[in-house]
Amino acid sequence: MRTGPNAAADEQSAGGASVAGVGRVAQAEPSVGGRGPLSHRRSASDRRVGLLLLAPAVLALAAVTLFPLAYNLWNSFHVDQLANPSAGNGFSGLQNYRALFNEPGFSADLAHTLFFTAVSVGIEMCLGLAIAVVISKPFKGRGLVRAAILVPWAVPTVVSAMLWKTMVDPQSGFVNYLLGVLHLPGAGIAWSAQTWTSWAVVIVADAWKTTPLVAVILLAGLQTIPGDVYEAAQVDGAGAWRRFRSVTLPLLKPALLVALIFRTLAAFLVFDVVYILTGGGPGSSTETLGYLDWKAFLVNTDFGYGGAVSVSLVVMALVIAFGYTRLVRPSTN
């Protein structure tokens, strides 16, 4: 070990060399965290490539959704009656919206839509959660059961509605026949002749069709819950119901909200099931806002009034979606 002035000089020169070496390495390598010029250029290039890849899909969606929406918005502020060309095609301001909100049937159709949405979505969420919990447990033939529950969802809505219409037919349907064989009330009911029975058929048909979708979404949410959480709760003495209420439901909240958003918006815009099963009847007791929109466009050929109905539906759907996003937003506390 060297001592004295020479040793101090050697250490100073070695320290200088080390600092110079570190400086050269810092100049040669990009900065930590990807903030160097090369990293910036690569990030900009990646963004441009990503935008180019997304451009065709964005343009297709814009052509499919934005143009009809803009066209309906334009129609809603104009007179456009195909059956009455003499009425012209001039600007009418809020006349179509005033006619819509002042129409006696609008409030009834809105009430029908809200009733159908609340009841059908409530039933589908409860049944979908029960099915998801059952098929998430290991049992023999679970794969077959999981595939089988998707069959109703895979059937087109028109086909499933026609199927239910045939089943509840008082002459050829097997529902009344089965009720009669089992000596249950309702064997002689004409299901489409009364308001409450018509709604029952519509809601059951819709629930049969879309409950599998809810079940699949909730099943995916259940698969993300760690098993250690259940084991810890069981060690603490929590029973099955306590584990479901205190562990499953809180951790399943994001999946529940996703399913709730999808189903609420779809139910609020319902048309096809009502059109096929009841045709809005008896009378207008099962008409919804979607059915009112169809009548305005294709029955009365009043594109201005139909545009007002369509825009109002979109605005209401956006309000519902915004309300749900407020629920989904994570807490910042």
C-alpha positions in Angstrom: 0.0 0.0 0.0 1.5 3.3 -1.1 1.4 6.4 1.1 2.4 9.9 0.7 2.1 12.5 -2.0 2.5 10.0 -4.9 -0.4 7.9 -3.6 -2.6 10.9 -3.4 -1.7 11.9 -7.0 -2.5 8.3 -8.2 -5.9 8.3 -6.5 -6.7 11.7 -8.0 -5.8 10.6 -11.5 -7.8 7.3 -11.1 -10.8 9.2 -9.9 -10.6 11.5 -12.9 -10.4 8.6 -15.2 -13.4 7.0 -13.6 -15.5 10.2 -13.9 -14.4 10.5 -17.6 -15.4 6.9 -18.2 -18.8 7.4 -16.7 -19.3 10.5 -18.7 -18.5 8.7 -21.9 -20.9 5.8 -21.0 -23.7 8.3 -20.2 -23.1 10.0 -23.6 -23.1 6.7 -25.5 -26.2 5.2 -23.9 -29.7 6.6 -24.0 -31.0 8.0 -20.7 -32.8 5.8 -18.2 -36.6 5.5 -18.6 -36.6 5.7 -22.5 -36.3 9.5 -22.5 -33.4 9.7 -25.0 -33.7 11.2 -28.5 -33.6 7.7 -30.1 -36.4 6.5 -27.7 -38.5 9.5 -28.6 -38.1 8.9 -32.3 -39.0 5.2 -31.9 -42.1 6.2 -29.8 -43.3 8.6 -32.5 -42.7 6.0 -35.2 -44.7 3.4 -33.2 -47.5 5.9 -32.7 -47.7 6.6 -36.4 -47.7 2.9 -37.3 -50.5 2.3 -34.7 -52.6 5.1 -36.1 -52.1 3.8 -39.6 -53.3 0.3 -38.6 -56.3 1.7 -36.7 -57.3 4.1 -39.5 -59.3 1.6 -41.6 -61.3 0.4 -38.7 -62.0 4.0 -37.5 -63.1 5.0 -41.0 -65.4 2.0 -41.3 -67.0 2.7 -37.9 -67.4 6.4 -38.8 -69.1 5.5 -42.0 -71.4 3.1 -40.3 -72.3 5.1 -37.2 -71.3 8.8 -37.6 -73.0 9.3 -41.0 -76.4 7.9 -39.9 -76.2 9.8 -36.7 -75.4 13.1 -38.5 -78.1 12.4 -41.1 -80.7 11.8 -38.3 -79.6 14.9 -36.5 -80.1 16.9 -39.7 -83.5 15.4 -40.3 -84.6 16.1 -36.8 -84.4 19.9 -37.5 -86.2 19.7 -40.9 -89.5 18.7 -42.4 -89.0 15.5 -44.3 -92.2 13.6 -44.9 -91.9 11.0 -47.7 -95.7 10.5 -47.8 -96.3 14.2 -48.1 -93.9 15.8 -50.6 -95.9 19.0 -50.7 -94.8 19.7 -47.1 -91.3 20.6 -48.4 -88.0 20.0 -46.8 -87.4 23.2 -45.0 -85.8 23.9 -41.7 -88.3 23.4 -38.8 -86.2 24.1 -35.8 -87.4 22.3 -32.7 -90.8 21.5 -34.1 -90.2 17.8 -34.4 -88.9 17.6 -30.8 -91.9 19.6 -29.5 -94.2 17.2 -31.4 -92.4 14.3 -29.9 -92.5 15.4 -26.3 -96.1 16.7 -26.6 -97.4 13.5 -28.0 -99.4 11.6 -25.4 -98.0 8.3 -26.5 -94.4 9.4 -25.9 -94.6 9.3 -22.1 -96.3 5.9 -22.2 -93.6 4.5 -24.5 -90.9 5.9 -22.3 -92.5 4.3 -19.3 -92.8 0.9 -21.1 -89.1 1.2 -22.1 -88.0 1.9 -18.6 -90.1 -0.9 -17.2 -88.8 -3.4 -19.7 -85.2 -2.3 -19.1 -85.5 -2.5 -15.3 -87.2 -5.9 -15.1 -85.4 -7.7 -17.9 -81.9 -6.4 -16.8 -82.6 -7.2 -13.2 -83.7 -10.8 -14.0 -80.7 -11.3 -16.4 -78.2 -10.0 -13.8 -79.5 -12.3 -11.1 -79.8 -15.4 -13.3 -76.4 -14.7 -15.0 -74.7 -14.3 -11.6 -76.2 -17.6 -10.4 -75.2 -19.5 -13.6 -71.7 -18.0 -13.5 -71.1 -19.1 -9.8 -72.3 -22.6 -10.6 -70.2 -23.1 -13.7 -67.2 -21.6 -12.1 -67.0 -24.6 -9.7 -65.3 -27.8 -10.9 -67.7 -30.7 -11.7 -68.0 -33.5 -14.2 -69.1 -32.2 -17.6 -68.4 -28.5 -16.8 -67.0 -27.9 -20.3 -70.1 -29.2 -21.9 -72.4 -27.1 -19.7 -70.4 -24.0 -20.4 -70.7 -24.6 -24.1 -74.4 -25.4 -23.8 -75.4 -22.1 -22.1 -74.0 -20.2 -25.0 -76.5 -21.7 -27.4 -79.4 -19.2 -26.7 -77.1 -16.3 -27.1 -75.8 -17.7 -30.4 -79.3 -18.0 -31.8 -80.3 -14.8 -33.8 -82.8 -12.6 -32.0 -85.4 -12.9 -34.7 -85.2 -16.7 -34.6 -85.4 -16.9 -30.8 -88.4 -14.5 -30.8 -90.2 -16.6 -33.5 -89.4 -19.7 -31.4 -91.0 -18.2 -28.3 -94.0 -16.9 -30.3 -94.6 -20.5 -31.6 -94.2 -22.0 -28.1 -96.8 -19.7 -26.5 -99.3 -20.0 -29.4 -102.6 -21.0 -27.7 -103.4 -23.5 -30.6 -100.1 -25.1 -31.5 -97.7 -24.1 -28.7 -96.6 -26.6 -26.1 -96.6 -24.1 -23.2 -100.3 -24.2 -22.7 -100.3 -28.0 -23.4 -97.7 -28.5 -20.7 -99.6 -26.3 -18.2 -102.7 -28.3 -18.9 -100.9 -31.6 -18.4 -99.5 -30.4 -15.1 -102.9 -29.0 -14.0 -101.3 -25.5 -13.6 -103.2 -22.2 -14.0 -102.8 -20.5 -17.3 -103.4 -23.5 -19.6 -106.1 -21.6 -21.6 -104.4 -18.2 -21.7 -104.0 -16.3 -25.0 -100.6 -14.9 -24.1 -100.7 -12.0 -26.6 -104.2 -10.9 -25.7 -103.5 -9.3 -22.4 -101.0 -6.7 -21.4 -99.3 -8.4 -18.5 -99.0 -11.8 -20.3 -97.6 -10.1 -23.4 -94.9 -8.4 -21.2 -94.2 -11.7 -19.5 -93.5 -13.4 -22.9 -91.3 -10.5 -24.1 -89.3 -10.4 -20.9 -88.9 -14.2 -20.7 -87.8 -14.4 -24.3 -85.3 -11.6 -23.9 -83.9 -13.1 -20.7 -83.5 -16.5 -22.3 -81.6 -14.9 -25.2 -79.2 -12.6 -23.3 -78.7 -14.2 -19.8 -75.8 -16.3 -21.2 -74.0 -13.2 -22.2 -74.2 -11.9 -18.7 -73.1 -15.3 -17.3 -70.0 -15.3 -19.6 -69.0 -11.8 -18.6 -69.4 -12.6 -14.9 -67.6 -16.0 -15.3 -64.6 -14.1 -16.7 -64.7 -11.8 -13.6 -64.9 -14.8 -11.2 -61.8 -16.4 -12.8 -59.8 -13.3 -11.9 -60.5 -13.6 -8.1 -57.6 -15.3 -6.4 -58.3 -18.5 -4.5 -56.2 -17.4 -1.6 -58.8 -14.8 -0.7 -61.5 -17.5 -0.3 -59.1 -19.7 1.7 -58.3 -16.8 4.1 -62.0 -16.0 4.5 -62.7 -19.7 5.2 -59.9 -19.9 7.8 -61.4 -16.8 9.5 -64.7 -18.8 9.9 -66.7 -17.2 7.1 -69.5 -19.4 5.7 -70.5 -19.8 2.1 -73.0 -16.9 2.1 -70.6 -14.6 4.0 -67.8 -15.4 1.5 -70.1 -14.7 -1.4 -71.3 -11.4 0.2 -68.0 -10.1 1.5 -65.6 -11.5 -1.0 -67.2 -12.4 -4.3 -69.5 -9.5 -4.8 -67.0 -6.7 -4.0 -64.3 -8.2 -6.2 -66.8 -8.9 -9.0 -68.0 -5.3 -9.1 -66.1 -4.3 -12.3 -67.5 -7.3 -14.2 -71.0 -6.6 -12.8 -70.9 -3.0 -14.0 -69.6 -4.0 -17.5 -72.5 -6.5 -17.9 -74.9 -3.9 -16.5 -73.8 -1.3 -19.0 -74.1 -3.6 -22.0 -77.4 -5.0 -21.1 -79.0 -1.7 -20.0 -78.1 0.0 -23.2 -79.3 -2.9 -25.3 -82.6 -3.3 -23.4 -83.3 0.5 -23.6 -83.1 0.3 -27.4 -85.2 -2.9 -27.7 -87.3 -3.3 -30.8 -87.0 -6.7 -32.5 -88.4 -8.8 -29.7 -91.4 -6.5 -29.2 -92.0 -6.3 -32.9 -92.1 -10.1 -33.5 -93.8 -11.2 -30.3 -96.5 -8.6 -29.7 -96.3 -6.0 -32.5 -96.6 -3.4 -29.8 -100.0 -4.8 -28.7 -102.5 -5.4 -27.4 -103.2 -1.9 -28.6 -100.1 0.0 -27.8 -99.5 -1.5 -24.3 -96.1 -3.0 -25.2 -94.8 -0.3 -27.5 -91.3 1.0 -26.6 -89.3 4.0 -27.9 -87.5 1.8 -30.4 -90.9 0.7 -31.7 -92.1 4.3 -31.9 -88.9 5.1 -33.9 -89.7 2.3 -36.3 -93.3 3.5 -36.8 -92.1 7.0 -37.5 -89.6 6.0 -40.1 -91.1 3.0 -41.9 -94.9 3.3 -41.2 -95.5 7.0 -41.3 -92.4 7.8 -43.4 -91.8 10.9 -41.4 -88.0 11.2 -41.4 -88.0 14.5 -39.5 -90.0 13.1 -36.6 -88.2 9.8 -36.7 -84.9 11.7 -36.6 -86.1 13.5 -33.4 -87.0 10.1 -31.9 -83.6 8.6 -32.8 -81.6 11.6 -31.5 -83.6 11.5 -28.3 -82.8 7.8 -27.9 -79.1 8.4 -28.4 -79.1 11.2 -25.9 -80.9 9.1 -23.3 -78.5 6.2 -23.9 -75.5 8.5 -23.5 -76.9 9.8 -20.2 -77.3 6.2 -19.0 -73.8 5.3 -20.1 -72.4 8.5 -18.4 -74.1 7.5 -15.2 -72.6 4.1 -15.3 -69.1 5.4 -16.0 -69.4 7.5 -12.9 -70.0 4.3 -11.0 -67.1 2.5 -12.7 -64.6 5.4 -12.1 -62.1 4.2 -9.5 -61.8 6.1 -6.3 -58.9 8.5 -6.0 -59.0 8.7 -2.2 
